[in-house]
């Protein structure tokens, strides 16, 4: 099994690639790193469901991609 450090490094690299790939959708409101079971994954938050037929990657360089439709995110008042 890969070390946690190596998994995290891979997830960070995949996160940067995910930003570029998902930016084309224009509906991304966040990209981060999360845990999925025993491995790190990249989480992509979308404001709305992508258009029907849009192909979204399930993984990037072996790192799983978790996609969640959150709606628009807003800053909470202080």
C-alpha positions in Angstrom: 0.0 0.0 0.0 1.2 3.5 -0.9 2.3 5.6 2.0 -0.1 8.3 3.2 2.5 11.0 2.2 2.8 9.7 -1.4 -1.1 9.5 -1.7 -1.4 13.1 -0.5 1.3 14.3 -2.9 -0.5 12.5 -5.8 -3.9 14.0 -4.7 -2.3 17.5 -4.6 -1.0 17.1 -8.2 -4.3 15.7 -9.4 -6.1 18.6 -7.7 -4.2 21.1 -9.9 -5.0 19.1 -13.0 -8.7 18.9 -11.9 -8.8 22.7 -11.7 -7.9 23.0 -15.3 -10.1 20.2 -16.5 -13.2 21.3 -14.6 -12.7 25.0 -15.2 -14.1 24.4 -18.8 -17.5 23.6 -17.2 -17.7 27.1 -15.8 -19.8 25.8 -12.8 -17.0 24.9 -10.4 -17.3 26.6 -7.0 -14.6 24.6 -5.2 -11.8 22.0 -5.6 -10.2 20.3 -2.7 -8.8 17.1 -1.2 -10.9 14.7 0.8 -10.7 11.1 2.1 -12.5 8.3 0.3 -12.1 5.2 2.4 -8.4 4.7 3.0 -7.2 6.9 0.1 -7.1 10.6 -0.7 -9.4 11.9 -3.4 -10.0 15.2 -5.2 -13.4 16.7 -4.4 -15.0 19.0 -7.0 -18.0 21.1 -6.0 -20.3 22.2 -8.8 -22.9 24.9 -8.7 -25.3 23.0 -11.0 -25.5 19.6 -12.7 -23.4 19.5 -15.8 -25.2 19.4 -19.2 -26.6 16.0 -20.1 -23.9 13.9 -21.8 -21.0 15.8 -20.3 -18.2 13.3 -19.6 -16.6 13.9 -16.2 -13.4 12.1 -15.2 -13.8 9.5 -12.5 -10.1 9.7 -11.7 -7.0 11.7 -12.6 -3.6 9.9 -12.6 -5.1 7.2 -10.4 -6.6 9.6 -7.9 -10.4 9.2 -7.5 -12.6 12.2 -8.2 -15.6 12.9 -6.0 -18.1 15.3 -7.6 -20.8 17.0 -5.6 -23.5 19.5 -6.8 -23.6 22.0 -3.9 -25.4 24.9 -5.6 -23.7 28.4 -5.4 -21.6 29.0 -2.3 -22.0 32.3 -0.4 -20.0 33.8 2.4 -21.9 33.9 5.7 -22.4 37.2 7.4 -20.1 37.9 10.3 
